[in-house]
């Protein structure tokens, strides 16, 4: 039904597009050419120089400031669905995942890096807890698909997302907006730009967002998946001459949210359906899971233009991220087991660039990059106050008590504690923990450029050489884990009086990544290109809750680097006298030694969190987007992504050790699409303009596990749906009045207007619990905007 809805909307939009195009063509002899607006040329800076999007040989999507404002998008995760072959998780920022062309990962622990880099004004934001940025006072968002190590300092294998902010100007201006909506949502944004001197300007932007949750915890009475976020940015721009410019910025984000990791489908050990089944969008946890983020940083960007036309540029960045996560891992109304994670990342980056003069046959940028990150973690699993009375009494005592001469049907608290100790558990309140640090230091030199062979042929080239060192000091103490059989670092059970000691290890990865492209100008308005690029993701350490046998098999906890060879061909064109743009790209990427982070089921509620290098992954597909100004008042935009991402070779890669070769990659829908229409019309009687926009997004169904399953048969004989997220079509809209004086605007907005009820994620938690996560329902509200 949802696919049919998308198909119907797409066909209707294409029919309107064709009819509008025919009508426009028919009237071209009757009206001046400027009776229909031409599209403004999109200029991007992903290559570190201002270039037309149509001339950059990269599969790339751009979301401008106007699109951000018109779609009510307020954070990075809300761009999901509008960019082909890109997915951004939004319900849990601690483990945010960005997937491009089917490839992505959450940096679940401090020893595992993400595959997609998020940058603000060229500065790398860091690991998963820092990824979901507020879209605060942005000029545009540039999304680059494929390896981008020759353009951005930090190496990326799947792609890069670049957030470009609006810089301070020499004119006094300001903006204040307020939005109110259902779920008691409240958002206030403010911006003021102040010229301080002839060549000095400052800007401050602030956003505060609050929203009640939409999942009721019937034990505490509170709503989960709430939002309480404060974001801010202060900027200073100094340009004393036309050759020298300095930009300084300090930004921060503070989030304090009650979260839902998932609604349980089973009991804690995944043996039978959830014993308590509240109403839909209700859970029964003994406390409210929590997620806190405190992200801040500063950047200094200085550029000097030499008389020769060359430019020297320096980008210095400092980032500090503190993240806290607490979850009822038993998914129970009583306190059996809960987890508390605290991660801290401190990061310093320095980039130097030499940029050649523009408008020459040979142009290039050479860069040096330094990256240093100190990551600290402390992760505790605590046996709750009801651990013995519930887990021991129900799951352990029936088989162990008779061996100790006890009656399992009539056990005292002391006897339950005796049984718990006999199978290796500590007392209630005891902790299984891991903690430690990973220090990462990397150096890179890179070059990218182009050479105009003729007026039509252009050769692009690039290369990057990277050296990355990682040092780990990490302690894992699983002695209180009992039948879950977790390991301990540097611990010998034969000498139990000697406590575990930290694992100390180091590794180095080096890699050279070449790239080459060839572009041909079909005309002044169309270019085709073919490109090869490569990249790598450094190896690391599996610093997680690991089974004893896993730890014994890999005492150094290392996994190797992965590499990618990416091939791409595309078309970028401007049609109908500038009224339409059409971009197409086809790609094939081959990943060797692909790093996989998965929960491996050992049975009986025992799990190991394993990071391995799959032999090979292949992703291939097509991306397309168009923008068509059909009439003076009406424009249409659309995107399409077609993807085939699978494990080409992964012996023993399944959850139970099956051969996973030929399986689809998790979280990789085969089709993603969007279409939107924007209508603007002058209303002279109101001295205003009317804006109406409708957006439809579609995501095909996809698997969430390597096993590519759609259900699980439990030991109890029951079957539960798990492992597959169904297709989803959503409708978003916005309508408003904009005064011609550009001083006041009012909007009505809505997201998920058809109130689609869907599951957007599921996963197997550590103790075997199967959980899923529902989407938020229809949201709507009113927004007032004042400008001065």
ZAMARGU-4260 file (C-alpha; in steps of 0.2 Angstrom, whole numbers, plus 5000, padded with zeros to 4 digits):
<rodrens>
0) 5000/5000/5000 | 5014/5012/5004 | 5023/5008/4989 | 5008/5011/4979 | 5005/5028/4987
5) 5023/5033/4983 | 5021/5027/4965 | 5004/5036/4963 | 5012/5052/4970 | 5027/5050/4959
10) 5017/5047/4943 | 5006/5062/4947 | 5021/5073/4950 | 5029/5068/4934 | 5013/5071/4925
15) 5012/5088/4932 | 5031/5090/4928 | 5028/5085/4910 | 5012/5095/4908 | 5020/5110/4915
20) 5035/5108/4904 | 5024/5106/4889 | 5014/5121/4894 | 5030/5131/4896 | 5037/5125/4879
25) 5020/5130/4871 | 5021/5148/4878 | 5039/5151/4875 | 5035/5160/4859 | 5021/5170/4868
30) 5030/5176/4883 | 5047/5182/4887 | 5060/5169/4893 | 5061/5177/4910 | 5043/5173/4914
35) 5048/5157/4922 | 5062/5158/4935 | 5078/5149/4931 | 5086/5139/4945 | 5100/5147/4954
40) 5117/5139/4951 | 5122/5129/4966 | 5139/5133/4972 | 5148/5121/4984 | 5165/5121/4994
45) 5167/5102/4997 | 5183/5103/4986 | 5189/5118/4997 | 5186/5130/4983 | 5170/5138/4977
50) 5164/5127/4962 | 5148/5124/4953 | 5140/5108/4959 | 5137/5103/4941 | 5156/5103/4938
55) 5161/5093/4953 | 5165/5075/4948 | 5157/5068/4964 | 5140/5060/4968 | 5134/5074/4979
60) 5118/5080/4986 | 5115/5098/4993 | 5102/5104/5005 | 5101/5123/5005 | 5096/5134/5019
65) 5079/5137/5010 | 5075/5118/5010 | 5080/5117/5028 | 5068/5131/5033 | 5054/5125/5022
70) 5054/5107/5028 | 5055/5110/5047 | 5071/5100/5048 | 5080/5104/5064 | 5093/5091/5066
75) 5104/5080/5055 | 5094/5064/5058 | 5079/5072/5050 | 5087/5073/5033 | 5084/5054/5032
80) 5073/5051/5016 | 5078/5066/5007 | 5095/5061/5001 | 5097/5045/4990 | 5106/5030/4997
85) 5108/5039/5014 | 5101/5034/5031 | 5103/5043/5048 | 5096/5035/5064 | 5087/5047/5075
90) 5081/5039/5091 | 5097/5036/5100 | 5111/5048/5099 | 5123/5038/5109 | 5124/5025/5095
95) 5120/5036/5080 | 5122/5027/5064 | 5125/5036/5047 | 5124/5024/5032 | 5129/5029/5014
100) 5127/5017/5000 | 5123/5003/5013 | 5139/5006/5022 | 5140/5013/5040 | 5143/5010/5058
105) 5140/5016/5075 | 5156/5018/5086 | 5148/5007/5099 | 5164/5007/5109 | 5179/5019/5109
110) 5190/5006/5100 | 5179/5006/5084 | 5178/5021/5072 | 5163/5026/5061 | 5164/5025/5042
115) 5155/5042/5038 | 5163/5059/5044 | 5152/5073/5049 | 5161/5090/5048 | 5156/5108/5052
120) 5166/5121/5042 | 5179/5108/5039 | 5181/5102/5057 | 5178/5084/5060 | 5164/5082/5074
125) 5170/5065/5081 | 5162/5049/5086 | 5144/5043/5086 | 5138/5054/5101 | 5143/5070/5093
130) 5136/5066/5076 | 5118/5071/5077 | 5120/5090/5076 | 5107/5103/5076 | 5105/5112/5060
135) 5108/5129/5067 | 5110/5144/5055 | 5117/5134/5041 | 5121/5140/5023 | 5119/5122/5017
140) 5122/5104/5020 | 5133/5095/5007 | 5133/5076/5007 | 5147/5067/4997 | 5145/5049/4993
145) 5160/5037/4992 | 5178/5039/4999 | 5183/5057/5003 | 5200/5056/5010 | 5207/5068/4997
150) 5195/5082/5002 | 5193/5081/5021 | 5206/5079/5034 | 5199/5064/5043 | 5199/5049/5032
155) 5182/5042/5027 | 5177/5026/5017 | 5159/5028/5015 | 5156/5047/5013 | 5156/5064/5021
160) 5143/5076/5027 | 5148/5094/5028 | 5138/5107/5037 | 5143/5124/5031 | 5137/5138/5043
165) 5132/5156/5038 | 5147/5168/5042 | 5145/5184/5050 | 5142/5199/5039 | 5145/5218/5040
170) 5126/5222/5041 | 5116/5222/5057 | 5103/5208/5057 | 5093/5196/5067 | 5080/5183/5068
175) 5069/5176/5081 | 5057/5161/5079 | 5046/5151/5090 | 5037/5135/5086 | 5023/5126/5096
180) 5016/5109/5092 | 5009/5093/5099 | 5018/5081/5111 | 5020/5098/5120 | 5034/5103/5108
185) 5042/5120/5110 | 5056/5127/5100 | 5064/5144/5101 | 5078/5150/5089 | 5087/5166/5089
190) 5101/5174/5079 | 5109/5191/5080 | 5123/5197/5068 | 5132/5213/5074 | 5146/5223/5064
195) 5159/5227/5078 | 5171/5237/5066 | 5174/5240/5048 | 5181/5223/5045 | 5175/5214/5061
200) 5158/5206/5063 | 5151/5194/5076 | 5136/5182/5076 | 5127/5172/5090 | 5114/5159/5086
205) 5105/5149/5099 | 5091/5135/5098 | 5081/5127/5113 | 5070/5112/5109 | 5059/5103/5121
210) 5047/5089/5117 | 5037/5076/5128 | 5040/5058/5124 | 5028/5047/5115 | 5032/5030/5123
215) 5024/5028/5141 | 5033/5020/5155 | 5019/5013/5165 | 5030/5010/5180 | 5037/5028/5182
220) 5022/5037/5173 | 5035/5046/5162 | 5036/5047/5143 | 5051/5041/5134 | 5059/5047/5119
225) 5058/5065/5125 | 5069/5079/5118 | 5078/5093/5129 | 5091/5100/5118 | 5101/5117/5119
230) 5112/5121/5105 | 5122/5137/5102 | 5136/5145/5091 | 5146/5161/5093 | 5156/5167/5078
235) 5169/5180/5074 | 5174/5186/5057 | 5189/5197/5054 | 5195/5202/5036 | 5206/5217/5037
240) 5211/5216/5019 | 5204/5207/5003 | 5219/5195/5005 | 5217/5190/5023 | 5202/5183/5033
245) 5200/5174/5050 | 5185/5165/5056 | 5183/5159/5074 | 5168/5149/5081 | 5163/5141/5097
250) 5149/5130/5098 | 5140/5118/5110 | 5126/5106/5112 | 5118/5100/5128 | 5105/5086/5128
255) 5096/5078/5142 | 5083/5065/5136 | 5073/5051/5142 | 5076/5038/5129 | 5068/5022/5123
260) 5081/5009/5117 | 5068/4997/5112 | 5051/4989/5117 | 5054/4971/5122 | 5047/4957/5111
265) 5054/4944/5123 | 5060/4941/5141 | 5077/4946/5146 | 5085/4930/5139 | 5075/4929/5123
270) 5068/4912/5127 | 5049/4917/5127 | 5038/4932/5123 | 5039/4947/5134 | 5030/4942/5150
275) 5022/4959/5152 | 5013/4966/5137 | 5007/4983/5140 | 4997/4993/5127 | 5006/4998/5111
280) 5019/5012/5113 | 5020/5007/5132 | 5034/4999/5142 | 5036/4993/5159 | 5053/4997/5166
285) 5058/5000/5184 | 5067/5016/5179 | 5068/5028/5164 | 5082/5025/5152 | 5093/5041/5150
290) 5104/5048/5138 | 5115/5064/5141 | 5126/5073/5129 | 5138/5088/5131 | 5146/5092/5115
295) 5157/5108/5113 | 5171/5114/5103 | 5180/5128/5094 | 5188/5131/5077 | 5200/5144/5070
300) 5200/5146/5051 | 5213/5158/5043 | 5216/5161/5025 | 5229/5172/5016 | 5229/5175/4997
305) 5247/5178/4990 | 5250/5190/4976 | 5254/5175/4965 | 5236/5169/4967 | 5240/5155/4978
310) 5231/5154/4995 | 5237/5147/5012 | 5224/5141/5024 | 5224/5134/5041 | 5210/5125/5050
315) 5212/5122/5069 | 5199/5112/5078 | 5196/5107/5096 | 5181/5095/5101 | 5175/5089/5118
320) 5162/5076/5119 | 5154/5069/5135 | 5141/5056/5134 | 5131/5046/5147 | 5119/5032/5144
325) 5109/5022/5156 | 5097/5008/5151 | 5086/4995/5160 | 5095/4980/5150 | 5083/4968/5158
330) 5068/4977/5150 | 5058/4973/5166 | 5048/4981/5179 | 5060/4975/5193 | 5078/4978/5195
335) 5087/4963/5188 | 5102/4970/5178 | 5105/4988/5172 | 5119/4997/5162 | 5128/5014/5164
340) 5140/5020/5151 | 5151/5035/5151 | 5161/5040/5137 | 5172/5055/5134 | 5181/5061/5118
345) 5194/5075/5118 | 5200/5079/5100 | 5212/5091/5092 | 5214/5093/5073 | 5226/5104/5063
350) 5225/5106/5044 | 5236/5116/5032 | 5231/5119/5014 | 5240/5126/4999 | 5227/5131/4986
355) 5232/5135/4968 | 5225/5150/4959 | 5208/5147/4951 | 5203/5148/4933 | 5220/5140/4927
360) 5222/5124/4917 | 5230/5116/4932 | 5222/5118/4949 | 5225/5109/4965 | 5225/5108/4983
365) 5239/5101/4994 | 5236/5097/5012 | 5243/5091/5028 | 5232/5084/5042 | 5235/5080/5060
370) 5222/5072/5071 | 5224/5067/5090 | 5210/5060/5100 | 5210/5054/5118 | 5195/5043/5122
375) 5190/5037/5139 | 5176/5025/5144 | 5168/5018/5159 | 5155/5005/5157 | 5146/4996/5171
380) 5134/4982/5171 | 5126/4981/5189 | 5116/4966/5196 | 5100/4974/5203 | 5091/4973/5219
385) 5079/4960/5213 | 5093/4949/5203 | 5092/4934/5215 | 5073/4935/5218 | 5070/4935/5199
390) 5084/4928/5188 | 5092/4916/5200 | 5076/4910/5207 | 5068/4907/5189 | 5083/4904/5178
395) 5096/4896/5189 | 5089/4888/5205 | 5078/4875/5197 | 5094/4866/5190 | 5107/4871/5203
400) 5097/4870/5220 | 5095/4851/5220 | 5114/4849/5217 | 5116/4859/5233 | 5103/4849/5243
405) 5090/4863/5242 | 5072/4863/5238 | 5070/4875/5223 | 5052/4879/5227 | 5056/4886/5244
410) 5072/4896/5244 | 5077/4910/5256 | 5086/4925/5251 | 5102/4918/5259 | 5100/4902/5249
415) 5097/4912/5233 | 5113/4921/5236 | 5122/4905/5240 | 5116/4898/5223 | 5121/4914/5214
420) 5139/4913/5221 | 5140/4895/5217 | 5138/4899/5198 | 5150/4913/5198 | 5139/4929/5201
425) 5143/4942/5214 | 5131/4949/5227 | 5117/4960/5222 | 5124/4977/5218 | 5140/4970/5211
430) 5147/4976/5195 | 5154/4969/5179 | 5164/4983/5171 | 5176/4988/5158 | 5185/5005/5158
435) 5201/5012/5150 | 5208/5024/5136 | 5212/5023/5118 | 5224/5037/5112 | 5224/5039/5093
440) 5236/5050/5083 | 5237/5051/5064 | 5246/5061/5051 | 5241/5063/5033 | 5247/5071/5017
445) 5235/5073/5003 | 5233/5081/4986 | 5218/5083/4974 | 5217/5093/4958 | 5212/5094/4940
450) 5219/5098/4923 | 5210/5104/4908 | 5216/5094/4894 | 5206/5103/4882 | 5190/5114/4883
455) 5180/5099/4886 | 5191/5086/4894 | 5197/5087/4912 | 5208/5075/4921 | 5205/5074/4940
460) 5218/5067/4952 | 5222/5064/4970 | 5231/5054/4983 | 5232/5053/5002 | 5245/5044/5013
465) 5240/5041/5031 | 5248/5035/5046 | 5238/5031/5061 | 5243/5025/5078 | 5232/5018/5092
470) 5237/5014/5110 | 5225/5006/5122 | 5225/5004/5141 | 5209/4994/5145 | 5203/4984/5160
475) 5189/4971/5158 | 5183/4963/5174 | 5170/4949/5171 | 5172/4939/5187 | 5155/4943/5193
480) 5146/4938/5177 | 5142/4920/5182 | 5134/4909/5168 | 5135/4923/5156 | 5154/4918/5155
485) 5162/4935/5152 | 5180/4937/5151 | 5193/4947/5161 | 5209/4954/5154 | 5226/4947/5160
490) 5217/4936/5173 | 5221/4918/5178 | 5207/4908/5186 | 5220/4897/5194 | 5226/4912/5205
495) 5209/4920/5209 | 5218/4931/5222 | 5227/4940/5208 | 5214/4953/5201 | 5213/4956/5182
500) 5225/4969/5175 | 5224/4981/5161 | 5227/4976/5143 | 5240/4987/5135 | 5242/4986/5117
505) 5246/4997/5102 | 5244/4996/5083 | 5248/5006/5067 | 5240/5007/5051 | 5247/5015/5035
510) 5239/5017/5018 | 5240/5026/5002 | 5224/5030/4993 | 5224/5036/4975 | 5210/5043/4965
515) 5208/5048/4947 | 5193/5055/4937 | 5190/5060/4919 | 5176/5073/4914 | 5169/5078/4898
520) 5158/5093/4894 | 5145/5088/4883 | 5139/5106/4882 | 5140/5121/4892 | 5126/5114/4903
525) 5130/5095/4904 | 5145/5085/4910 | 5149/5067/4911 | 5162/5059/4922 | 5170/5043/4927
530) 5180/5041/4943 | 5190/5029/4953 | 5194/5032/4972 | 5200/5022/4986 | 5201/5023/5005
535) 5203/5014/5021 | 5196/5013/5039 | 5209/5009/5052 | 5209/4994/5063 | 5206/4995/5081
540) 5201/4986/5097 | 5186/4976/5102 | 5183/4985/5119 | 5167/4977/5124 | 5158/4964/5135
545) 5167/4949/5128 | 5165/4931/5131 | 5179/4921/5139 | 5182/4910/5124 | 5182/4926/5112
550) 5195/4934/5123 | 5206/4919/5124 | 5205/4918/5105 | 5210/4936/5103 | 5219/4941/5118
555) 5225/4957/5110 | 5207/4962/5105 | 5213/4968/5088 | 5204/4969/5072 | 5212/4974/5055
560) 5210/4989/5044 | 5197/4988/5030 | 5200/4995/5012 | 5188/5001/4998 | 5190/5003/4979
565) 5176/5013/4972 | 5171/5016/4954 | 5158/5029/4949 | 5151/5036/4933 | 5139/5051/4932
570) 5130/5064/4923 | 5127/5082/4929 | 5116/5093/4918 | 5106/5109/4917 | 5091/5108/4905
575) 5077/5119/4899 | 5086/5135/4898 | 5091/5134/4917 | 5074/5128/4923 | 5079/5110/4927
580) 5094/5101/4934 | 5097/5082/4933 | 5111/5072/4941 | 5114/5054/4939 | 5127/5042/4946
585) 5131/5024/4945 | 5143/5016/4957 | 5152/5000/4962 | 5162/4999/4978 | 5172/4984/4984
590) 5177/4983/5002 | 5190/4971/5008 | 5192/4965/5026 | 5176/4974/5030 | 5174/4977/5049
595) 5158/4969/5056 | 5152/4973/5074 | 5139/4960/5079 | 5130/4952/5094 | 5134/4933/5092
600) 5122/4922/5101 | 5130/4908/5112 | 5113/4902/5118 | 5105/4902/5135 | 5106/4921/5136
605) 5125/4921/5133 | 5131/4933/5120 | 5148/4939/5114 | 5150/4956/5105 | 5162/4952/5091
610) 5171/4963/5079 | 5178/4953/5064 | 5184/4957/5047 | 5172/4950/5034 | 5182/4944/5018
615) 5173/4955/5006 | 5158/4967/5004 | 5151/4974/4987 | 5139/4988/4985 | 5132/4994/4969
620) 5118/5005/4963 | 5111/5021/4955 | 5108/5038/4962 | 5097/5052/4954 | 5090/5069/4958
625) 5082/5083/4949 | 5075/5100/4952 | 5063/5108/4940 | 5055/5125/4941 | 5039/5121/4931
630) 5031/5138/4932 | 5034/5155/4939 | 5025/5148/4955 | 5028/5130/4956 | 5044/5119/4958
635) 5047/5100/4959 | 5062/5091/4967 | 5065/5073/4967 | 5078/5060/4972 | 5080/5041/4969
640) 5092/5029/4976 | 5094/5010/4970 | 5106/4999/4980 | 5112/4982/4981 | 5124/4979/4996
645) 5129/4962/5001 | 5143/4951/5009 | 5152/4944/4994 | 5161/4932/5005 | 5159/4930/5024
650) 5162/4912/5029 | 5156/4908/5047 | 5149/4926/5048 | 5131/4922/5054 | 5125/4924/5072
655) 5127/4905/5074 | 5142/4903/5063 | 5133/4900/5047 | 5140/4906/5030 | 5134/4924/5027
660) 5141/4925/5010 | 5128/4932/4998 | 5118/4940/5013 | 5112/4958/5012 | 5120/4971/5022
665) 5110/4976/5037 | 5101/4993/5036 | 5103/4994/5018 | 5086/4997/5009 | 5086/4993/4990
670) 5076/5009/4986 | 5075/5026/4994 | 5066/5040/4985 | 5058/5057/4989 | 5048/5070/4979
675) 5042/5087/4984 | 5033/5101/4977 | 5034/5120/4982 | 5021/5133/4977 | 5023/5151/4980
680) 5011/5165/4975 | 5010/5184/4978 | 4995/5190/4989 | 4995/5209/4985 | 4980/5211/4997
685) 4990/5205/5011 | 5007/5212/5006 | 5013/5195/5007 | 5017/5179/4998 | 5010/5161/5001
690) 5021/5147/5002 | 5015/5129/5002 | 5027/5113/5002 | 5023/5095/5002 | 5036/5081/5004
695) 5035/5063/5001 | 5049/5051/5007 | 5050/5032/5004 | 5061/5019/5011 | 5061/5001/5005
700) 5061/4987/5018 | 5078/4981/5024 | 5086/4968/5036 | 5094/4973/5052 | 5104/4957/5055
705) 5118/4948/5045 | 5107/4933/5045 | 5093/4942/5034 | 5079/4935/5045 | 5061/4941/5047
710) 5056/4931/5062 | 5064/4922/5077 | 5058/4905/5083 | 5060/4906/5102 | 5064/4891/5113
715) 5046/4892/5120 | 5040/4887/5103 | 5033/4905/5100 | 5038/4915/5084 | 5041/4934/5085
720) 5044/4946/5070 | 5062/4952/5071 | 5076/4956/5059 | 5066/4966/5045 | 5060/4984/5044
725) 5045/4986/5032 | 5044/4999/5019 | 5039/5016/5025 | 5031/5031/5015 | 5029/5047/5025
730) 5021/5064/5020 | 5027/5080/5027 | 5020/5097/5023 | 5022/5116/5027 | 5011/5131/5023
735) 5014/5149/5027 | 5013/5168/5024 | 5028/5178/5021 | 5027/5197/5022 | 5035/5206/5007
740) 5045/5217/5019 | 5053/5201/5024 | 5051/5205/5043 | 5038/5192/5048 | 5033/5175/5043
745) 5020/5162/5050 | 5019/5144/5046 | 5008/5128/5049 | 5019/5113/5048 | 5016/5094/5049
750) 5027/5078/5048 | 5021/5061/5045 | 5004/5068/5041 | 4996/5051/5037 | 5001/5045/5055
755) 5010/5030/5048 | 5013/5018/5063 | 5030/5009/5059 | 5045/5000/5067 | 5061/5010/5063
760) 5074/4999/5071 | 5076/4982/5080 | 5091/4973/5088 | 5096/4959/5100 | 5103/4966/5116
765) 5117/4958/5126 | 5107/4946/5136 | 5097/4940/5121 | 5082/4951/5123 | 5074/4955/5106
770) 5068/4973/5105 | 5061/4985/5092 | 5058/5004/5091 | 5042/5012/5084 | 5042/5029/5075
775) 5034/5044/5081 | 5017/5047/5075 | 5010/5063/5067 | 5018/5079/5073 | 5011/5096/5069
780) 5012/5114/5075 | 5014/5133/5071 | 5029/5143/5069 | 5032/5162/5070 | 5047/5170/5063
785) 5052/5188/5065 | 5067/5196/5056 | 5076/5212/5058
</rodrens>
